[in-house]
Amino acid sequence: MALKQSYIALIRKLDASKKPGSPQLFGDGVLGDFQATILATIARLSQAASVTELLEYIVETANEAADVAQTYAAIKILASNGHIELQAAAKPETGRKSSARYAITNQGRAALKAKLARMRLLTAYIEPAVQVAQKPQSTKTGTGTGPKKQ
């Protein structure tokens, strides 16, 4: 729990010290990973898409299973934030219900670009730590640099 709190404190500190116009890492308006996945999928399809099409595309391209309820929740949030908009429902095929189709907005494209910038910033911060963590720890004793044994 302490690690999570220190991570949150670090991100808030980075946000507070950021230059105007630089991406926000933490707080209101920041896209979650799954929301960004939905936006990116709509953008990649280059047309309005139904929830079924979104789920199928995510499974096929990202090899990830996506929960239907989670997808609808993300769509609701994205729509309320103006990142996507409802297009006219597609005419149903025989025996199928009509399905709503969603398209990405300019605001959604901007949010997706900001998410990518945040991810790059966070990656630049984390990569050096991963490299340090991969280095073998020195096991030398008796160098006089550590605490004395009693």
Sequence and secondary structure as in RCSB ss.txt:
>XXXX:A:sequence
MALKQSYIALIRKLDASKKPGSPQLFGDGVLGDFQATILATIARLSQAASVTELLEYIVETANEAADVAQTYAAI
KILASNGHIELQAAAKPETGRKSSARYAITNQGRAALKAKLARMRLLTAYIEPAVQVAQKPQSTKTGTGTGPKKQ
>XXXX:A:secstr
 HHHHHHHHHHHHHHHT  TTS   SSTT   HHHHHHHHHHHHHTS B HHHHHHHHHHHH     HHHHHHHH
HHHHHTTSEEEE      TT     EEEE HHHHHHHHHHHHHHHHHHHHHHHHHHHHHS      SSSSS    
